[in-house]
Amino acid sequence: MFSAIVAKGLGALFKIPLTNMLGGVGMSYFSCAYSLFMPVYALTVTGLSSAVARMTAKSMALGMYNNITKIRRTAMLIFSIFGLVGSIAVFFLAKPFSLFSSGGTESALAVAMIAPSVFFGCITAVERGYYEGMSNMYPTAISQAVEGIVKVGAGLWLCGYVNAHSSEIMAHFPEITDIRAVSAAAGILGVTLSSVGATLFFAVMSVFRKKYKGGENAVMSYRDISHELISTALPTGISAVVTNLTAIIDMWTIIGCISYFGCRQKMPLGIAEEDIPDFIYGSFAGIALTVFNLVPSVTNMLGKGILPCITESWAENDKTALQHHTLQALLTASVIAVPCAFGLGVLSHEILLFLFARQSEEAEICVNALRLLMPGMVCLCLSFPLFSMLQAIGKPSAPLKIMLIGTAIKFVGNLILIPFMSADGASVSTSVCYIVILAVSLAVYVKSTGISINIAPFISVAYAGLLCGVTAYLASDLCGKYGISGFSAIVCAVISGGFVYILSLWLLSVKKYRKSVKKQTI
């Protein structure tokens, strides 16, 4: 989780200056590349590390050390081929896909630049799953940090170089008329290089890999390993594709609805009427969704960490341990997500204008959109661990079915709300989508495991989060009255809200402890 925080911090350090360089229209080119890349990447990579981790954890529990090595080799062979096919598919779909995107054919170069990431992502996913299955999260943690560092350094330097030498660079791309399209492609190339960096890290790690000796000599056949890997990874991958389809839904519905119905939001001066759909979509995807995804990316690590524990408890039919681990993961996710949601909600204006100071016009139209995304953010943070736990108990297809329901709600919601609310409508439909996903996921998991979840701790967290938000708002308002603004005001508000949140949680836990002691005494 710490590495995820560092990685997302580096991601913000990459995305925020990049948005400032490219602007709303430039970010539409960048987001177009991600809209095609992420479903293919999700299909080939997302379920892979969890599948390898689950099989490795089972073999470790049974002492089948030779089988672990065979699982890794088989997964590497199969999914390297899948990754290569995925990279080739993204590369050759670049131009056809860009015809239906926001930026037209100008987006094709950015799509092509990100294609190799699918292949390298498969390699790193296998390696991460191998170590995660042995409950060793350090390689995953360090590789994420390596990715973040390379992405920031290479991506921003390449984008800045293109902007500084625009006339020379454009001479090599006569078919492209907008320098922002080439700048976006340069930034995307930094993402590809970051996946190469993570792959090289694991190549070095393989030299120091610990070799287990003894244990059971029995090993699974290559056919059985391949079947279990694919049958476990594929439903998770498809469900991740469905998750990432929301990005494509946003791109097509925001641009399409605003182009057809017009925009009811007040637009900044100087934005050409034909650029308004791209401007709104690029701002929403590059600013509001960037901030929205920061916290769920951290709680996603809870799913990785809890998967081996849930797998072991389920295999041993230990309901007490299963209930303990489930509550631990969900409560930790809520403790992280709830104060962040309240804080981002009440300070959205100040935070966006600070982070995207050079793109204040784009930030202004995303303020309310970010606030409306916050309920969905909390639900998404809790859904990630639940999806991993569903996979751990042998229900890898359940997240796919649940995500299909959520995506349908998202699509219909966008079509109904965007014509009246513009980007704010996309935010509302996103929150409703993830609220439904969390509710259904929790119901399926509880029914499948037969455990019960005490809601009292979650009510305490929500109450403490509310106090956190109120305190942050009052602190920010007080700073404004005394002429304190910008970063200083944000820091004061965050520290005040954080202190009250931690104090509230502590007081609530003490009160609960005293009641427990009193009950035992009686």
C-alpha positions as CSV (number, residue, x, y, z in Angstrom):
1,M,0.0,0.0,0.0
2,F,2.9,2.3,0.8
3,S,4.3,1.6,-2.7
4,A,0.9,2.3,-4.2
5,I,0.8,5.7,-2.5
6,V,4.3,6.4,-3.8
7,A,3.4,5.2,-7.3
8,K,0.2,7.2,-7.4
9,G,2.1,10.2,-6.1
10,L,4.6,9.8,-9.0
11,G,1.6,9.2,-11.3
12,A,0.1,12.6,-10.2
13,L,3.6,14.1,-10.6
14,F,3.4,12.8,-14.2
15,K,-0.2,13.5,-15.1
16,I,-0.6,16.9,-13.5
17,P,2.3,18.6,-15.3
18,L,1.4,16.7,-18.5
19,T,-2.2,18.1,-18.3
20,N,-0.7,21.6,-17.8
21,M,1.5,21.1,-20.9
22,L,-1.2,19.6,-23.1
23,G,-4.4,21.3,-22.0
24,G,-7.9,20.0,-22.4
25,V,-7.8,19.2,-26.1
26,G,-4.3,17.7,-25.8
27,M,-5.4,15.4,-23.0
28,S,-8.2,14.1,-25.2
29,Y,-5.5,12.6,-27.5
30,F,-3.8,11.1,-24.4
31,S,-7.1,9.8,-23.0
32,C,-8.0,8.3,-26.4
33,A,-4.8,6.2,-26.3
34,Y,-5.7,4.9,-22.8
35,S,-9.3,4.2,-23.9
36,L,-8.1,1.6,-26.4
37,F,-5.1,0.4,-24.4
38,M,-6.7,-0.2,-21.1
39,P,-9.3,-2.8,-22.2
40,V,-6.7,-4.8,-24.1
41,Y,-4.2,-4.5,-21.2
42,A,-7.0,-5.5,-18.7
43,L,-7.9,-8.6,-20.7
44,T,-4.3,-9.8,-20.9
45,V,-2.9,-8.6,-17.6
46,T,-5.4,-7.8,-14.9
47,G,-6.5,-11.3,-13.9
48,L,-3.1,-12.8,-14.5
49,S,-1.2,-11.8,-11.3
50,S,-4.2,-12.9,-9.2
51,A,-4.4,-16.2,-10.9
52,V,-0.7,-16.9,-10.5
53,A,-0.8,-15.7,-6.9
54,R,-3.7,-18.0,-6.1
55,M,-2.1,-21.1,-7.6
56,T,1.2,-20.3,-6.0
57,A,-0.4,-19.8,-2.5
58,K,-2.1,-23.2,-2.8
59,S,1.1,-24.9,-3.8
60,M,3.0,-23.2,-1.0
61,A,0.4,-24.3,1.6
62,L,0.8,-27.9,0.4
63,G,4.6,-27.7,0.2
64,M,4.6,-28.3,-3.6
65,Y,7.7,-26.2,-4.2
66,N,8.6,-27.7,-7.6
67,N,5.0,-27.0,-8.7
68,I,5.5,-23.3,-8.0
69,T,8.4,-23.1,-10.4
70,K,6.4,-24.9,-13.0
71,I,3.4,-22.6,-12.6
72,R,5.7,-19.6,-13.1
73,R,7.3,-21.0,-16.2
74,T,4.0,-22.0,-17.7
75,A,2.4,-18.7,-17.0
76,M,5.3,-16.8,-18.5
77,L,5.2,-18.8,-21.7
78,I,1.4,-18.5,-22.2
79,F,0.9,-14.9,-21.3
80,S,4.0,-13.6,-23.1
81,I,2.3,-14.9,-26.2
82,F,-1.0,-13.3,-25.2
83,G,0.8,-10.0,-24.4
84,L,2.6,-10.0,-27.8
85,V,-0.7,-10.6,-29.6
86,G,-2.3,-7.8,-27.5
87,S,0.5,-5.3,-28.4
88,I,0.2,-6.1,-32.1
89,A,-3.6,-5.7,-31.9
90,V,-3.4,-2.3,-30.2
91,F,-0.8,-1.1,-32.8
92,F,-2.8,-2.1,-35.8
93,L,-6.1,-0.9,-34.3
94,A,-4.6,2.6,-33.7
95,K,-5.8,4.2,-36.9
96,P,-9.3,2.5,-37.1
97,F,-10.0,3.2,-33.4
98,S,-8.9,6.8,-33.7
99,L,-11.4,7.5,-36.4
100,F,-14.2,7.0,-33.8
101,S,-12.3,8.9,-31.0
102,S,-12.3,12.5,-29.9
103,G,-9.1,13.5,-31.7
104,G,-9.7,11.7,-35.0
105,T,-6.7,10.4,-36.8
106,E,-4.5,12.8,-34.8
107,S,-4.8,10.3,-31.9
108,A,-3.4,7.3,-33.8
109,L,0.2,8.1,-32.9
110,A,-0.4,8.1,-29.2
111,V,-2.3,4.8,-29.4
112,A,0.6,3.2,-31.4
113,M,3.2,4.5,-28.8
114,I,1.5,2.7,-25.9
115,A,1.1,-0.7,-27.7
116,P,4.3,-2.4,-26.4
117,S,3.1,-1.9,-22.8
118,V,0.7,-4.8,-23.1
119,F,3.6,-7.3,-23.8
120,F,5.8,-6.0,-21.0
121,G,2.8,-5.7,-18.6
122,C,2.1,-9.5,-19.0
123,I,5.7,-10.3,-18.0
124,T,5.6,-8.1,-14.9
125,A,2.2,-9.5,-14.0
126,V,3.5,-13.1,-13.9
127,E,6.4,-12.1,-11.8
128,R,4.3,-10.1,-9.4
129,G,1.8,-12.9,-9.0
130,Y,4.6,-15.3,-8.3
131,Y,5.9,-13.3,-5.3
132,E,2.4,-12.2,-4.1
133,G,1.4,-15.9,-3.9
134,M,4.2,-16.3,-1.4
135,S,2.9,-13.3,0.6
136,N,6.0,-11.3,-0.5
137,M,4.8,-7.9,-1.6
138,Y,8.2,-6.2,-1.8
139,P,9.0,-7.0,-5.4
140,T,5.5,-5.7,-6.5
141,A,6.1,-2.6,-4.3
142,I,9.6,-1.8,-5.7
143,S,8.6,-2.5,-9.3
144,Q,5.7,-0.1,-9.0
145,A,8.0,2.6,-7.7
146,V,10.4,1.9,-10.6
147,E,7.5,2.2,-13.1
148,G,6.5,5.5,-11.5
149,I,10.0,7.0,-11.6
150,V,10.6,6.0,-15.2
151,K,7.2,7.3,-16.3
152,V,7.7,10.7,-14.7
153,G,11.3,11.2,-15.9
154,A,10.9,9.9,-19.4
155,G,7.3,11.0,-20.1
156,L,7.7,14.6,-19.0
157,W,11.1,15.0,-20.6
158,L,9.9,13.6,-23.9
159,C,6.7,15.8,-23.9
160,G,8.8,18.9,-23.0
161,Y,11.3,18.1,-25.7
162,V,8.6,17.9,-28.3
163,N,7.1,21.2,-27.2
164,A,10.5,22.9,-27.2
165,H,11.4,21.6,-30.7
166,S,7.9,21.6,-32.3
167,S,8.9,22.8,-35.8
168,E,11.7,20.1,-36.1
169,I,9.5,17.3,-34.7
170,M,6.4,18.2,-36.9
171,A,8.6,17.8,-40.0
172,H,8.7,14.1,-39.2
173,F,4.9,13.8,-39.0
174,P,3.5,15.6,-42.1
175,E,0.1,13.8,-41.7
176,I,-0.4,15.4,-38.2
177,T,-1.5,19.1,-38.0
178,D,-1.7,19.5,-34.2
179,I,1.5,19.6,-32.2
180,R,-0.5,18.5,-29.1
181,A,-1.1,15.1,-30.7
182,V,2.7,14.5,-31.0
183,S,3.3,15.8,-27.5
184,A,0.6,13.4,-26.1
185,A,2.3,10.6,-28.0
186,A,5.6,11.5,-26.4
187,G,4.0,11.5,-22.9
188,I,2.5,8.1,-23.7
189,L,5.9,6.7,-24.7
190,G,7.0,7.4,-21.1
191,V,4.3,5.0,-20.0
192,T,5.7,2.3,-22.3
193,L,9.2,2.9,-21.1
194,S,8.0,2.6,-17.5
195,S,6.7,-1.0,-18.2
196,V,10.1,-1.8,-19.7
197,G,11.8,-0.5,-16.5
198,A,9.6,-2.8,-14.4
199,T,10.5,-5.8,-16.6
200,L,14.2,-5.1,-16.3
201,F,13.8,-4.9,-12.5
202,F,12.3,-8.4,-12.4
203,A,15.1,-9.7,-14.7
204,V,17.6,-8.5,-12.0
205,M,15.4,-10.0,-9.2
206,S,15.5,-13.4,-10.9
207,V,19.2,-13.6,-10.1
208,F,18.4,-13.5,-6.4
209,R,15.2,-15.6,-6.4
210,K,15.0,-17.9,-3.5
211,K,14.9,-21.6,-4.4
212,Y,12.8,-23.8,-2.1
213,K,14.0,-27.4,-1.5
214,G,12.2,-30.4,-0.1
215,G,8.5,-30.7,0.2
216,E,6.1,-32.7,-2.0
217,N,7.6,-34.0,-5.3
218,A,4.2,-34.1,-7.0
219,V,3.7,-31.5,-9.7
220,M,0.7,-30.6,-11.9
221,S,0.8,-31.2,-15.7
222,Y,1.4,-28.3,-18.0
223,R,-2.1,-28.8,-19.4
224,D,-3.7,-28.7,-15.9
225,I,-1.7,-25.6,-15.0
226,S,-2.6,-23.8,-18.2
227,H,-6.3,-24.7,-17.8
228,E,-6.4,-23.4,-14.2
229,L,-4.5,-20.2,-15.1
230,I,-6.7,-19.3,-18.0
231,S,-10.0,-20.3,-16.3
232,T,-9.1,-18.2,-13.3
233,A,-7.5,-15.2,-15.1
234,L,-9.9,-14.9,-18.1
235,P,-13.1,-14.1,-16.1
236,T,-11.2,-11.5,-14.0
237,G,-9.6,-10.1,-17.2
238,I,-13.0,-9.8,-18.9
239,S,-14.5,-8.1,-15.9
240,A,-11.6,-5.7,-15.9
241,V,-12.3,-5.0,-19.6
242,V,-15.9,-4.2,-18.7
243,T,-14.6,-1.9,-16.0
244,N,-12.3,-0.1,-18.5
245,L,-15.2,0.1,-21.0
246,T,-16.5,2.9,-18.8
247,A,-13.6,5.1,-20.1
248,I,-14.8,4.4,-23.7
249,I,-18.4,5.0,-22.7
250,D,-17.4,8.4,-21.3
251,M,-15.4,9.3,-24.4
252,W,-18.2,8.5,-26.8
253,T,-21.2,9.6,-24.8
254,I,-19.7,12.9,-23.5
255,I,-18.4,13.9,-26.9
256,G,-21.4,12.6,-28.7
257,C,-24.1,14.0,-26.4
258,I,-22.5,17.4,-26.2
259,S,-21.9,17.6,-29.9
260,Y,-25.6,16.7,-30.5
261,F,-27.4,18.5,-27.6
262,G,-24.9,21.2,-26.9
263,C,-23.4,22.2,-23.6
264,R,-25.2,23.8,-20.8
265,Q,-22.1,24.5,-18.8
266,K,-20.5,27.9,-19.0
267,M,-17.4,27.7,-21.2
268,P,-14.3,29.8,-20.8
269,L,-13.7,32.5,-23.4
270,G,-11.6,31.6,-26.4
271,I,-12.8,28.0,-26.8
272,A,-14.0,27.4,-30.3
273,E,-17.5,25.9,-30.5
274,E,-16.2,22.8,-32.4
275,D,-13.6,22.2,-29.7
276,I,-16.1,22.2,-26.8
277,P,-16.8,18.4,-26.8
278,D,-13.1,17.6,-26.8
279,F,-12.4,20.3,-24.3
280,I,-15.0,19.0,-21.8
281,Y,-14.0,15.3,-22.3
282,G,-10.3,16.0,-22.1
283,S,-10.8,18.0,-18.9
284,F,-13.0,15.4,-17.3
285,A,-10.8,12.5,-18.2
286,G,-7.5,14.3,-17.5
287,I,-8.4,16.1,-14.3
288,A,-11.6,14.8,-12.5
289,L,-10.9,11.1,-13.2
290,T,-7.2,11.5,-12.5
291,V,-7.9,12.7,-9.0
292,F,-10.8,10.2,-8.6
293,N,-8.5,7.2,-9.3
294,L,-5.8,8.2,-6.9
295,V,-7.3,6.5,-3.8
296,P,-8.8,3.4,-5.4
297,S,-5.4,2.6,-6.8
298,V,-4.1,2.5,-3.2
299,T,-6.9,0.3,-1.8
300,N,-6.5,-2.0,-4.8
301,M,-3.3,-3.2,-3.0
302,L,-5.5,-4.6,-0.2
303,G,-7.0,-7.0,-2.7
304,K,-3.6,-8.3,-3.6
305,G,-2.5,-8.6,0.0
306,I,-5.7,-10.3,1.2
307,L,-6.0,-12.9,-1.6
308,P,-3.6,-15.4,-0.2
309,C,-5.1,-15.1,3.3
310,I,-8.7,-15.6,2.0
311,T,-7.5,-18.5,-0.2
312,E,-6.0,-20.3,2.7
313,S,-8.9,-19.7,5.1
314,W,-11.4,-20.9,2.4
315,A,-9.4,-24.0,1.6
316,E,-9.2,-24.9,5.4
317,N,-12.9,-24.0,5.9
318,D,-12.0,-21.7,8.7
319,K,-15.0,-19.4,8.9
320,T,-13.6,-17.4,11.9
321,A,-10.4,-16.5,10.0
322,L,-12.4,-15.8,6.8
323,Q,-14.6,-13.4,8.7
324,H,-11.7,-11.7,10.4
325,H,-9.7,-11.2,7.2
326,T,-12.8,-10.0,5.3
327,L,-13.6,-7.4,7.9
328,Q,-10.0,-6.4,8.2
329,A,-9.7,-5.7,4.4
330,L,-13.0,-3.9,4.1
331,L,-12.6,-1.8,7.2
332,T,-9.0,-0.8,6.2
333,A,-10.3,0.3,2.8
334,S,-13.1,2.4,4.3
335,V,-10.7,4.0,6.9
336,I,-8.6,5.2,3.9
337,A,-11.4,6.0,1.5
338,V,-13.9,7.8,3.6
339,P,-11.8,10.8,4.9
340,C,-10.3,11.2,1.4
341,A,-13.8,11.4,-0.1
342,F,-15.0,14.0,2.4
343,G,-11.7,16.0,2.1
344,L,-11.7,16.0,-1.7
345,G,-15.4,16.8,-1.7
346,V,-15.2,20.0,0.4
347,L,-11.8,21.1,-0.9
348,S,-12.2,20.2,-4.6
349,H,-12.1,23.8,-5.8
350,E,-8.9,24.6,-3.9
351,I,-7.2,21.3,-4.7
352,L,-7.9,21.3,-8.4
353,L,-6.9,24.9,-8.9
354,F,-3.6,24.2,-7.0
355,L,-2.8,21.0,-8.9
356,F,-3.8,22.4,-12.3
357,A,-2.8,26.0,-11.9
358,R,-1.8,26.4,-15.5
359,Q,-5.1,24.9,-16.7
360,S,-7.4,26.8,-14.4
361,E,-10.2,26.9,-17.0
362,E,-10.2,23.2,-17.3
363,A,-10.1,22.7,-13.5
364,E,-13.0,25.1,-12.9
365,I,-15.4,23.0,-15.0
366,C,-14.3,19.8,-13.1
367,V,-14.9,21.1,-9.6
368,N,-18.5,19.9,-9.2
369,A,-17.8,16.8,-11.3
370,L,-15.2,15.7,-8.8
371,R,-17.5,16.3,-5.8
372,L,-20.2,14.1,-7.5
373,L,-17.6,11.3,-8.0
374,M,-16.8,11.0,-4.3
375,P,-19.6,8.5,-3.3
376,G,-18.5,6.3,-6.2
377,M,-14.9,6.5,-5.2
378,V,-15.7,5.1,-1.7
379,C,-17.7,2.2,-3.2
380,L,-14.9,1.5,-5.7
381,C,-12.3,1.4,-3.0
382,L,-14.3,-1.3,-1.2
383,S,-15.2,-3.2,-4.4
384,F,-11.5,-3.9,-5.3
385,P,-10.8,-6.1,-2.2
386,L,-14.2,-7.8,-2.6
387,F,-13.4,-8.7,-6.2
388,S,-10.1,-10.3,-5.0
389,M,-12.0,-12.2,-2.3
390,L,-14.6,-13.5,-4.7
391,Q,-11.7,-14.8,-6.8
392,A,-10.1,-16.4,-3.8
393,I,-13.2,-18.4,-2.9
394,G,-13.4,-19.8,-6.4
395,K,-15.9,-17.3,-8.0
396,P,-13.7,-15.5,-10.6
397,S,-16.7,-15.0,-12.9
398,A,-18.8,-13.2,-10.3
399,P,-17.0,-9.8,-10.7
400,L,-17.6,-10.0,-14.5
401,K,-21.4,-10.4,-14.1
402,I,-21.5,-7.7,-11.5
403,M,-19.5,-5.3,-13.7
404,L,-21.7,-5.9,-16.6
405,I,-24.7,-4.7,-14.5
406,G,-22.7,-1.6,-13.4
407,T,-21.6,-0.8,-16.9
408,A,-25.1,-1.0,-18.3
409,I,-26.2,1.4,-15.5
410,K,-23.3,3.7,-16.4
411,F,-24.1,3.8,-20.1
412,V,-27.8,4.5,-19.6
413,G,-27.1,7.1,-17.0
414,N,-24.7,8.9,-19.3
415,L,-27.2,9.0,-22.1
416,I,-29.9,10.4,-19.8
417,L,-27.8,12.8,-17.7
418,I,-25.1,14.3,-19.9
419,P,-27.5,16.3,-22.2
420,F,-28.8,18.1,-19.0
421,M,-25.7,18.1,-16.8
422,S,-22.7,17.8,-19.1
423,A,-19.7,16.2,-17.4
424,D,-21.5,16.4,-14.1
425,G,-24.0,13.8,-15.5
426,A,-21.1,11.4,-16.2
427,S,-20.0,11.8,-12.6
428,V,-23.4,11.0,-11.2
429,S,-23.8,7.9,-13.4
430,T,-20.3,6.8,-12.3
431,S,-21.2,7.0,-8.6
432,V,-24.5,5.2,-9.1
433,C,-22.7,2.5,-11.1
434,Y,-20.2,1.8,-8.3
435,I,-22.8,2.0,-5.5
436,V,-24.7,-0.8,-7.3
437,I,-21.5,-2.8,-7.9
438,L,-20.5,-2.7,-4.2
439,A,-24.0,-3.6,-3.0
440,V,-24.3,-6.6,-5.3
441,S,-20.7,-7.8,-4.7
442,L,-21.2,-7.7,-1.0
443,A,-24.4,-9.6,-1.2
444,V,-22.8,-12.3,-3.4
445,Y,-19.8,-12.7,-1.2
446,V,-21.8,-12.9,2.1
447,K,-24.2,-15.5,0.6
448,S,-21.3,-17.6,-0.8
449,T,-19.2,-17.6,2.3
450,G,-22.0,-17.7,4.9
451,I,-20.2,-15.1,7.1
452,S,-21.8,-12.0,8.6
453,I,-20.2,-8.5,8.6
454,N,-20.7,-6.2,11.5
455,I,-21.6,-2.7,10.2
456,A,-21.0,-0.8,13.5
457,P,-17.3,-0.1,12.7
458,F,-18.2,1.3,9.3
459,I,-20.8,3.6,10.8
460,S,-18.0,4.9,13.2
461,V,-15.7,5.5,10.2
462,A,-18.4,7.3,8.3
463,Y,-19.2,9.5,11.3
464,A,-15.5,10.3,11.8
465,G,-15.2,11.0,8.1
466,L,-18.1,13.5,8.3
467,L,-16.4,15.3,11.2
468,C,-13.2,15.3,9.1
469,G,-14.9,17.0,6.2
470,V,-16.7,19.6,8.3
471,T,-13.4,20.5,10.1
472,A,-11.5,20.7,6.8
473,Y,-14.2,23.0,5.4
474,L,-14.2,25.3,8.5
475,A,-10.4,25.4,8.5
476,S,-10.4,26.4,4.8
477,D,-13.0,29.0,5.4
478,L,-11.1,30.4,8.3
479,C,-7.9,30.6,6.3
480,G,-9.8,32.5,3.6
481,K,-11.0,35.1,6.1
482,Y,-7.4,35.7,7.3
483,G,-6.1,36.0,3.7
484,I,-4.4,32.6,3.7
485,S,-4.8,30.8,0.3
486,G,-3.3,28.3,-2.0
487,F,-1.1,25.5,-0.7
488,S,-0.9,26.9,2.8
489,A,-4.7,26.9,3.2
490,I,-5.0,23.3,1.8
491,V,-2.3,22.1,4.3
492,C,-4.1,23.7,7.2
493,A,-7.4,22.2,6.2
494,V,-5.9,18.7,5.6
495,I,-4.0,18.7,8.9
496,S,-7.1,20.0,10.9
497,G,-9.4,17.5,9.2
498,G,-6.9,14.6,9.6
499,F,-6.4,15.4,13.3
500,V,-10.1,15.4,14.0
501,Y,-10.6,12.2,12.0
502,I,-7.9,10.3,13.9
503,L,-9.1,11.6,17.2
504,S,-12.7,10.7,16.5
505,L,-11.7,7.1,15.5
506,W,-9.7,6.8,18.7
507,L,-12.5,8.1,20.9
508,L,-15.0,5.8,19.2
509,S,-12.7,2.8,19.7
510,V,-12.1,3.7,23.3
511,K,-15.8,4.0,23.9
512,K,-16.4,0.6,22.3
513,Y,-13.6,-0.9,24.4
514,R,-15.1,0.5,27.6
515,K,-18.5,-1.0,26.8
516,S,-16.9,-4.3,26.1
517,V,-15.0,-4.3,29.4
518,K,-18.2,-3.2,31.3
519,K,-20.2,-6.1,29.7
520,Q,-17.5,-8.6,30.6
521,T,-17.4,-7.3,34.2
522,I,-21.2,-7.6,34.6
